């Protein structure tokens, strides 16, 4: 094509020399060449293009066109010769005009083809733009889908992480509950052991104190009874001795009185018979000894006076002793009353302390029952929590299984997306190739437009020359006009046939391209619709899975919060129980200190009791013999005290 253009440009525009071939040979050779060219064009007609290899088809078509143009140029170069229009005959001029008309028709047909090709290229460019826009939209949608899948993957990973964290927290809570239960069991066991130990220690201590108090009270009572008996015996002895002394004194007094009377009578009567009788009585035991001299009476009087003075002194001493004895007995009664009051106060305090100990024991039993009930409740709640945890673990396993299935679905969707991305890349490559082909066609069209413009200029120049030649040779045209007209008609008919065949081929190519473009567009639309439907389904399933997972995670979180609150409540209960146990231990320690105090008080009293007993014994020893009526009153008082002492151990034992 470039060589032909160069040849045309090299020809001078003002010259009258045109390359013409002879009339006889030109018609036959031209017709043969036209037939051969048509046959070659039919044989070498371009095959229908496909979208898969447009560059190859384009290059093939360009090569075929170049070959055909080269053949035409070679044939034209061989046939054309430089001739002068002024020297041409009418036949040659007709042939030359016919050839020019054929070229003009060919150029017009090529212009029409070029216009059609330009329109077609514009349509193709518009379609390419639309396809590029659709591809950009698909890319954006794919990017959005990719981002959504990334977010879904991140959400799934976060949910999986949250689920793992919740499982770990549940396990920690289970371990914490188990540990708390173990601690509570250990605490309860320790509390039980401490309570049993404290109760046994208190019981042993109370039994010891009780036995000690009972022994001390019994010993004291026995000692007091023994002392009372000894005192009574002593008083009885003293009373009997005093009674005997009084009787002897009375008898002596009576005897002395009788003796004095008889001595007076004897002194008055001086009867020997009575003195002998008196001596006999004296020898028998009733007298006062041998009467050796007559100073017996005087001695008797003196003795009687001495006895009377001694009797008065004894009476005075007896009176003083009686007064001191009454004072001693009153002091002893005061001491015994004081000791009895102290003992009653101690027994009341001991009874109060025992009541407090019983109340403390009752409180401990109550707290023990409450703690046992709370432990049972905690055990039941723990079992419920374990069942709930097992249920949650099963739900977590099901959720993990579903998450794995969703991960597989996401992987399949990812694979589909990768395939779609590959398909989009392939389509983009095809569109790029088509764009390159269109650009090459545009370049060839521009070159063709340039050649057509140059050819139109040459044709215009040739027309002007032809008009000049016609004007110069108007007289000799009639002879060869028919032949030129015939050759012109034959050439025009051949050119029209060739143009029609080229138009039909171009139309068929256009139809094929349109069909392929429509099929490709339909396939792309179908793929985009399928991708949109798959994306919608994937989004819907992903949203459903996310909502389902959130619905499953929310009760797990609520249950975890409830478990934490329950653990806090159990911890507070445990702390309260420990506080109560500490308070009970403090109470028991206080009771132990009080028991120690009272035990020391009893020991001190036991240590002080011998001193009072010694004082009492000394005072009793220092007392004189009581009178007869006093001894009977003392006996009654001692019996009353014995009865009270007999009642005392029973009351103290009860306490």
C-alpha positions in Angstrom: 0.0 0.0 0.0 2.8 2.4 0.8 4.6 1.5 -2.5 1.5 2.2 -4.4 1.1 5.5 -2.6 4.7 6.4 -3.4 4.3 5.6 -7.1 1.2 7.9 -7.3 2.9 10.7 -5.4 6.0 10.4 -7.7 3.8 11.1 -10.8 3.7 14.8 -11.7 0.3 16.4 -11.4 0.7 18.7 -14.3 2.1 16.2 -16.8 0.0 14.8 -19.5 1.7 11.4 -19.4 -0.4 8.6 -17.8 0.5 4.9 -17.6 -1.8 3.1 -20.0 -1.7 -0.3 -21.4 -2.6 -1.3 -25.0 -6.3 -1.7 -25.8 -6.2 -5.3 -27.2 -4.1 -6.7 -24.4 -5.4 -4.5 -21.6 -9.0 -5.7 -21.8 -8.2 -9.3 -21.8 -5.4 -9.1 -19.3 -7.5 -6.8 -17.0 -10.5 -9.2 -17.2 -8.2 -12.1 -16.5 -6.5 -10.3 -13.7 -9.9 -9.2 -12.3 -11.1 -12.8 -12.4 -7.9 -14.1 -10.8 -8.1 -11.4 -8.2 -11.7 -12.2 -7.4 -10.8 -15.9 -7.2 -7.9 -15.2 -5.0 -10.0 -12.9 -2.8 -12.6 -15.7 -2.5 -9.9 -18.2 -1.7 -8.1 -15.8 0.6 -11.2 -14.4 2.3 -10.5 -13.8 6.0 -12.0 -16.3 8.3 -14.5 -15.2 10.9 -12.8 -13.7 13.9 -13.1 -15.0 17.4 -12.7 -13.1 20.6 -10.1 -15.4 21.9 -7.4 -14.5 19.2 -8.2 -11.1 17.6 -4.6 -10.0 17.2 -3.7 -13.1 15.2 -6.8 -12.7 13.0 -6.0 -9.0 12.6 -2.4 -9.7 11.6 -3.6 -12.4 9.2 -6.1 -10.0 7.6 -3.4 -7.3 7.3 -1.0 -9.7 5.7 -3.6 -10.9 3.2 -4.5 -7.3 2.3 -0.8 -6.3 1.9 -0.2 -9.4 -0.3 -3.3 -8.5 -2.4 -2.2 -4.9 -2.8 1.4 -6.0 -3.7 0.0 -8.3 -6.3 -2.2 -5.5 -7.7 0.7 -3.1 -7.7 3.0 -5.6 -9.4 0.3 -6.3 -12.0 -0.3 -2.6 -12.5 3.4 -1.9 -12.8 3.8 -4.6 -15.4 0.8 -3.4 -17.4 1.1 0.3 -17.0 3.2 2.3 -19.4 3.7 6.0 -19.7 1.6 7.4 -22.5 0.5 10.8 -23.5 -3.2 11.6 -23.3 -2.9 13.9 -26.4 -1.7 10.9 -28.4 -4.3 8.5 -27.1 -6.9 7.0 -29.3 -10.6 7.0 -28.3 -10.4 3.4 -27.3 -7.3 4.0 -25.1 -9.0 7.1 -23.7 -12.1 5.1 -23.0 -10.1 2.4 -21.3 -8.2 5.1 -19.4 -11.5 6.8 -18.3 -13.0 3.4 -17.4 -10.0 2.7 -15.3 -10.3 6.0 -13.6 -14.0 5.5 -13.0 -13.3 2.1 -11.5 -10.6 3.6 -9.3 -13.1 6.3 -8.3 -15.7 3.7 -7.5 -13.2 1.7 -5.6 -12.2 4.8 -3.7 -15.8 5.6 -3.0 -16.5 2.1 -1.8 -13.4 2.2 0.3 -14.6 5.5 1.8 -18.0 3.9 2.6 -16.2 0.9 4.1 -14.0 3.2 6.1 -17.0 5.2 7.3 -18.7 1.9 8.3 -15.4 0.7 9.9 -15.2 4.0 11.8 -18.7 3.7 13.0 -18.1 0.1 13.9 -14.9 1.1 15.7 -16.8 3.8 17.6 -19.5 1.2 18.5 -16.7 -1.2 19.6 -15.1 1.6 21.6 -18.4 2.4 23.2 -19.0 -1.3 24.0 -15.5 -1.5 25.3 -16.1 1.5 27.5 -19.3 -0.1 28.7 -17.5 -3.4 29.3 -14.8 -1.6 31.1 -17.3 0.2 33.3 -19.1 -3.1 33.9 -15.7 -4.7 34.7 -14.9 -1.8 37.0 -18.2 -2.3 38.7 -17.6 -6.0 39.0 -14.1 -5.2 40.3 -15.6 -2.9 42.9 -18.2 -5.5 43.8 -15.6 -8.2 44.0 -13.4 -5.8 46.2 -16.5 -5.2 48.4 -17.1 -8.9 48.5 -13.5 -9.5 49.3 -13.6 -6.8 52.0 -16.8 -8.3 53.4 -15.3 -11.7 53.4 -12.3 -10.3 55.1 -14.5 -8.7 57.7 -16.6 -11.9 58.0 -13.4 -13.8 58.4 -12.2 -11.4 61.0 -15.6 -11.5 62.7 -15.4 -15.3 62.7 -11.9 -15.3 64.0 -12.9 -12.8 66.7 -16.0 -14.9 67.5 -13.8 -18.0 67.6 -11.4 -16.1 69.9 -14.3 -14.9 72.1 -15.6 -18.5 72.2 -12.2 -19.8 73.2 -11.9 -17.1 75.8 -15.4 -18.0 77.1 -14.5 -21.6 77.2 -11.3 -20.8 79.1 -13.3 -18.5 81.4 -15.9 -21.3 82.0 -13.1 -23.7 82.7 -11.6 -21.2 85.1 -14.9 -20.7 86.7 -15.4 -24.4 87.1 -12.0 -24.7 88.6 -12.7 -21.8 90.9 -16.0 -23.3 91.9 -14.3 -26.6 92.5 -11.6 -24.9 94.5 -14.1 -22.9 96.5 -16.1 -26.0 97.2 -12.9 -27.8 98.3 -12.0 -24.8 100.5 -15.5 -24.7 101.9 -15.4 -28.4 102.6 -12.0 -28.0 104.2 -13.2 -25.0 106.2 -16.4 -26.9 107.2 -14.2 -29.9 108.1 -11.9 -27.8 110.1 -14.8 -26.0 111.7 -16.4 -29.3 112.6 -13.2 -30.6 114.0 -12.6 -27.4 115.9 -16.2 -27.4 117.2 -15.9 -31.1 118.2 -12.5 -30.4 119.8 -13.8 -27.3 121.6 -16.9 -29.1 122.7 -14.9 -32.1 123.9 -12.4 -29.8 125.6 -15.2 -27.8 127.2 -17.1 -30.9 128.2 -13.9 -32.4 129.7 -13.1 -29.1 131.4 -16.6 -28.7 132.7 -16.7 -32.3 133.8 -13.4 -31.8 135.5 -14.5 -28.5 137.1 -17.8 -30.1 138.0 -16.1 -33.1 139.5 -13.6 -30.9 141.3 -16.3 -28.6 142.6 -18.4 -31.6 143.6 -15.4 -33.1 145.3 -14.5 -29.9 147.0 -18.1 -29.3 148.0 -18.4 -32.9 149.3 -15.0 -32.6 151.1 -16.1 -29.3 152.5 -19.5 -30.7 153.5 -17.9 -33.8 155.0 -15.3 -31.6 156.8 -18.0 -29.3 158.0 -20.1 -32.3 159.1 -17.1 -33.8 160.8 -16.3 -30.5 162.4 -19.9 -30.1 163.5 -19.9 -33.6 164.9 -16.6 -33.0 166.6 -17.9 -29.7 167.9 -21.1 -31.4 169.0 -19.1 -34.2 170.6 -16.9 -31.6 172.3 -19.9 -29.6 173.4 -21.6 -32.8 174.5 -18.4 -33.7 176.3 -18.2 -30.3 177.8 -21.9 -30.3 178.6 -21.6 -33.7 180.2 -18.5 -32.7 182.1 -20.1 -29.5 183.2 -23.3 -31.4 184.2 -21.2 -34.0 186.1 -19.3 -31.2 187.7 -22.5 -29.5 188.6 -24.0 -32.7 189.9 -20.8 -33.5 191.8 -20.7 -29.9 193.1 -24.4 -30.2 193.9 -23.9 -33.5 195.6 -20.8 -32.1 197.4 -22.8 -29.1 198.3 -25.6 -31.2 199.6 -23.1 -33.5 201.3 -21.3 -30.5 202.8 -24.6 -29.0 203.7 -25.7 -32.2 205.3 -22.3 -32.5 206.8 -22.4 -29.1 208.2 -25.8 -29.5 209.5 -24.9 -32.8 211.0 -21.7 -31.3 212.2 -23.6 -28.5 213.8 -26.0 -31.0 215.2 -23.1 -33.2 216.3 -21.3 -30.2 217.7 -24.5 -29.3 219.5 -25.4 -32.7 220.7 -21.9 -34.2 220.9 -23.4 -37.6 220.8 -21.0 -40.3 220.5 -23.4 -42.6 218.8 -24.0 -40.2 215.9 -20.3 -39.5 215.5 -19.7 -43.2 215.2 -22.5 -43.5 212.7 -21.0 -40.6 210.7 -17.6 -42.3 210.8 -19.2 -45.5 209.6 -20.9 -43.6 206.7 -17.6 -41.9 205.9 -15.9 -45.3 205.8 -18.7 -46.5 203.6 -17.9 -43.6 201.1 -20.1 -40.8 202.0 -17.8 -39.1 204.6 -14.8 -36.7 204.3 -12.1 -38.6 206.1 -11.0 -39.4 209.5 -11.9 -36.9 212.2 -8.7 -36.7 214.1 -9.3 -33.8 216.2 -12.0 -31.4 217.3 -10.8 -28.8 214.9 -12.7 -30.7 212.2 -15.7 -28.5 212.3 -13.6 -25.4 212.0 -11.8 -26.8 209.0 -15.1 -27.8 207.6 -16.5 -24.3 208.0 -13.3 -22.9 206.4 -13.6 -25.4 203.6 -17.2 -24.6 203.0 -16.4 -21.0 202.8 -13.6 -21.6 200.4 -15.9 -23.8 198.3 -18.6 -21.1 198.3 -16.1 -18.5 197.2 -14.8 -20.8 194.6 -18.3 -21.6 193.5 -19.0 -17.9 193.1 -15.8 -17.4 191.1 -16.8 -20.4 188.9 -20.2 -18.9 188.4 -18.6 -15.7 187.3 -16.2 -17.4 184.9 -19.1 -19.5 183.5 -21.0 -16.4 182.8 -18.1 -14.8 181.1 -17.4 -17.9 179.1 -21.0 -18.1 178.1 -20.9 -14.5 176.8 -17.6 -15.2 174.9 -19.1 -18.4 173.5 -22.1 -16.6 172.3 -19.9 -13.9 170.6 -17.8 -16.7 169.0 -20.9 -18.5 167.8 -22.3 -15.3 166.4 -19.0 -14.6 164.6 -18.9 -18.2 163.3 -22.5 -17.8 162.1 -21.5 -14.6 160.3 -18.6 -16.3 158.6 -20.7 -19.3 157.6 -23.4 -16.9 156.3 -20.7 -15.0 154.3 -19.3 -18.3 153.0 -22.8 -19.5 152.1 -23.5 -16.2 150.3 -20.3 -16.4 148.3 -21.0 -20.0 147.5 -24.5 -19.1 146.3 -23.2 -16.2 144.2 -20.5 -18.5 142.7 -23.2 -21.2 142.0 -25.4 -18.5 140.4 -22.5 -17.2 138.3 -21.6 -20.8 137.3 -25.2 -21.5 136.4 -25.2 -18.3 134.3 -21.9 -19.3 132.6 -23.3 -22.7 131.9 -26.4 -21.2 130.4 -24.2 -18.9 128.2 -22.2 -22.0 127.2 -25.4 -23.8 126.3 -26.7 -20.8 124.3 -23.3 -20.6 122.5 -23.5 -24.3 121.8 -27.1 -23.8 120.4 -25.8 -20.8 118.3 -23.0 -23.0 117.0 -25.4 -25.8 116.2 -27.7 -23.3 114.4 -24.8 -21.8 112.5 -23.7 -25.3 111.7 -27.1 -26.2 110.3 -27.2 -22.9 108.4 -23.7 -23.6 107.0 -24.7 -27.1 106.1 -27.9 -25.8 104.3 -25.8 -23.2 102.5 -23.3 -25.8 101.5 -26.1 -28.0 100.2 -27.5 -25.1 98.2 -24.0 -24.3 96.9 -23.6 -28.0 95.9 -27.0 -27.9 94.1 -26.0 -24.7 92.4 -22.7 -26.1 91.5 -24.3 -29.2 89.9 -26.6 -26.9 88.0 -23.6 -24.8 86.9 -21.8 -28.0 85.8 -24.8 -29.1 83.8 -25.0 -25.6 82.3 -21.3 -25.7 81.5 -21.7 -29.1 79.9 -24.6 -27.8 77.8 -22.5 -24.7 76.9 -19.6 -26.9 75.9 -21.9 -29.0 73.7 -23.2 -25.8 72.2 -19.7 -24.6 71.7 -18.7 -27.8 70.0 -21.8 -27.5 67.7 -20.9 -23.9 67.1 -17.3 -24.8 66.3 -18.6 -27.5 63.9 -20.9 -24.9 62.2 -18.0 -22.5 62.1 -15.9 -25.1 60.4 -18.6 -25.7 57.9 -18.9 -21.9 57.4 -15.2 -21.8 57.0 -15.4 -24.5 54.3 -18.2 -22.5 52.6 -16.1 -19.4 52.8 -13.1 -21.3 51.3 -15.3 -22.5 48.5 -16.6 -18.9 48.0 -13.0 -17.7 48.1 -12.1 -20.2 45.5 -15.0 -19.1 43.4 -13.9 -15.5 43.9 -10.4 -16.4 42.8 -11.9 -18.1 39.7 -14.0 -15.0 39.0 -10.9 -12.8 39.5 -9.0 -15.0 37.0 -12.0 -14.9 34.6 -12.1 -11.1 35.0 -8.3 -11.0 34.3 -8.8 -13.1 31.2 -11.7 -10.8 30.1 -9.5 -7.8 30.8 -6.8 -9.3 28.7 -9.2 -10.1 25.9 -10.6 -6.5 26.1 -7.0 -5.2 26.1 -6.3 -7.3 23.0 -9.5 -6.1 21.4 -8.5 -2.5 22.3 -5.2 -3.1 20.7 -6.9 -4.5 17.6 -9.3 -1.6 17.5 -6.3 0.8 17.9 -4.5 -1.0 15.0 -7.7 -0.8 13.0 -8.0 2.9 13.8 -4.4 3.4 12.7 -5.0 1.5 9.5 -8.2 3.5 8.9 -6.3 6.7 9.5 -3.7 5.5 7.0 -6.4 4.5 4.6 -8.1 7.9 5.0 -4.8 9.6 4.2 -4.3 7.4 1.1 -7.9 8.0 0.1 -7.4 11.8 0.5 -4.2 11.6 -1.7 -6.0 9.5 -4.2 -9.0 11.9 -4.3 -6.6 14.7 -5.0 -5.0 12.7 -7.8 -8.4 11.8 -9.1 -9.4 15.4 -9.1 -6.3 16.3 -11.1 -7.0 13.4 -13.5 -10.5 14.6 -13.9 -9.3 18.0 -14.8 -6.8 16.6 -17.2 -9.6 14.3 -18.6 -11.9 17.2 -19.1 -9.1 19.0 -20.9 -8.5 15.9 -23.0 -12.2 15.6 -23.7 -12.3 19.1 -24.8 -9.4 18.7 -27.1 -10.6 15.3 -28.5 -14.3 15.9 -28.6 -14.3 15.6 -32.4 -12.7 12.1 -32.5 -14.7 10.6 -29.6 -17.7 9.3 -31.6 -15.7 6.6 -33.4 -14.3 5.0 -30.2 -17.0 6.0 -27.7 -19.0 2.8 -28.0 -16.0 0.6 -27.4 -14.9 2.8 -24.5 -18.4 2.8 -23.1 -18.5 -1.0 -23.3 -15.2 -1.4 -21.6 -16.1 1.1 -19.0 -19.4 -0.7 -18.3 -17.6 -4.0 -18.1 -15.1 -2.6 -15.7 -17.7 -0.8 -13.7 -19.7 -4.0 -13.4 -16.7 -5.9 -12.2 -15.9 -3.2 -9.7 -19.4 -3.2 -8.5 -19.3 -7.0 -8.1 -16.1 -6.8 -6.2 -17.5 -4.0 -4.0 -20.7 -6.0 -3.4 -18.6 -9.1 -2.5 -16.5 -7.0 -0.2 -19.6 -5.4 1.4 -21.1 -8.8 1.9 -17.9 -10.1 3.5 -17.7 -7.0 5.7 -21.4 -7.4 6.6 -20.8 -11.1 7.4 -17.8 -10.1 9.5 -19.8 -7.4 11.2 -22.6 -9.8 11.9 -20.2 -12.4 13.3 -18.6 -9.7 15.5 -22.0 -8.5 16.7 -23.1 -12.1 17.4 -19.8 -12.8 19.3 -20.0 -9.5 21.2 -23.7 -10.1 22.1 -22.8 -13.7 23.2 -19.8 -12.4 25.2 -22.0 -9.7 26.7 -24.7 -12.2 27.6 -22.1 -14.5 29.2 -20.6 -11.6 31.1 -24.1 -10.5 32.3 -24.9 -14.0 33.3 -21.7 -14.4 35.2 -22.2 -11.0 36.9 -25.8 -12.1 37.8 -24.6 -15.4 39.1 -21.8 -13.7 41.0 -24.3 -11.2 42.5 -26.6 -14.0 43.5 -23.8 -15.9 45.1 -22.6 -12.8 46.8 -26.1 -12.1 48.1 -26.4 -15.7 49.3 -23.0 -15.6 50.9 -23.8 -12.3 52.6 -27.1 -13.5 53.8 -25.7 -16.8 55.2 -22.8 -14.8 56.8 -25.2 -12.4 58.4 -27.4 -15.2 59.6 -24.4 -17.0 61.0 -23.1 -13.8 62.7 -26.6 -13.2 64.2 -26.9 -16.8 65.3 -23.4 -16.7 66.9 -24.3 -13.4 68.6 -27.5 -15.0 69.9 -25.4 -17.9 71.2 -22.7 -15.7 72.7 -25.1 -13.4 74.6 -26.6 -16.1 76.9 -23.1 -17.4 77.5 -22.0 -14.0 78.6 -25.1 -13.6 80.7 -24.4 -17.0 82.3 -20.8 -16.1 82.9 -21.9 -12.9 84.6 -24.4 -14.9 86.8 -21.6 -17.4 87.6 -19.3 -14.5 88.6 -22.1 -13.0 90.8 -22.7 -16.5 92.3 -19.0 -16.9 93.0 -18.9 -13.5 94.7 -21.9 -14.4 96.7 -20.4 -17.7 97.8 -17.2 -15.8 98.7 -19.2 -13.4 100.9 -21.0 -16.3 102.5 -17.7 -18.0 103.2 -16.3 -14.8 104.7 -19.4 -14.3 106.8 -19.2 -17.9 108.0 -15.5 -17.4 108.9 -16.4 -14.2 110.7 -19.1 -16.1 112.7 -16.7 -18.8 113.5 -14.1 -16.3 114.7 -16.8 -14.6 116.9 -17.7 -18.0 118.3 -14.1 -18.8 118.9 -13.8 -15.4 120.7 -16.8 -16.3 122.8 -15.4 -19.7 123.7 -12.0 -18.0 124.5 -13.9 -15.6 126.8 -15.7 -18.5 128.4 -12.4 -20.3 128.9 -10.9 -17.3 130.5 -13.9 -16.9 132.8 -13.8 -20.6 133.7 -10.1 -20.2 134.4 -10.9 -17.2 136.6 -13.5 -19.1 138.5 -11.3 -22.1 138.8 -8.6 -19.9 140.2 -11.1 -18.4 142.5 -12.2 -21.8 143.7 -8.6 -22.8 144.1 -8.0 -19.6 146.1 -11.1 -20.3 148.2 -9.9 -23.9 148.7 -6.6 -22.6 149.8 -8.2 -20.0 152.2 -10.7 -22.6 153.6 -8.1 -24.3 155.9 -7.3 -21.0 157.5 -11.0 -20.4 158.3 -11.3 -23.9 159.5 -8.3 -23.5 161.8 -9.7 -20.3 163.1 -13.0 -21.9 163.7 -11.4 -24.9 165.3 -9.3 -22.7 167.5 -12.3 -20.6 168.5 -14.3 -23.7 169.2 -11.5 -25.0 171.3 -11.3 -21.8 173.2 -15.0 -21.8 173.9 -16.3 -23.0 177.3 -19.0 -25.6 177.7 -22.4 -24.3 176.7 -25.3 -24.6 179.0 -27.8 -27.5 178.7 -30.4 -25.5 176.9 -27.8 -24.0 174.5 -26.6 -27.5 173.7 -30.1 -28.6 172.6 -30.4 -25.4 170.4 -27.0 -26.1 168.9 -28.0 -29.6 168.1 -31.1 -28.4 166.3 -29.1 -25.8 164.4 -26.5 -28.4 163.4 -29.3 -30.8 162.2 -30.7 -27.9 160.1 -27.3 -27.2 158.6 -26.8 -30.9 157.9 -30.1 -30.9 156.0 -29.1 -27.9 154.0 -25.7 -29.5 153.3 -27.5 -32.6 152.1 -29.6 -30.5 149.7 -26.5 -28.4 148.6 -24.6 -31.0 146.5 -27.7 -31.9 144.5 -28.3 -28.2 143.6 -24.6 -27.7 142.8 -24.6 -30.9 140.7 -27.7 -29.6 138.9 -25.9 -26.4 138.2 
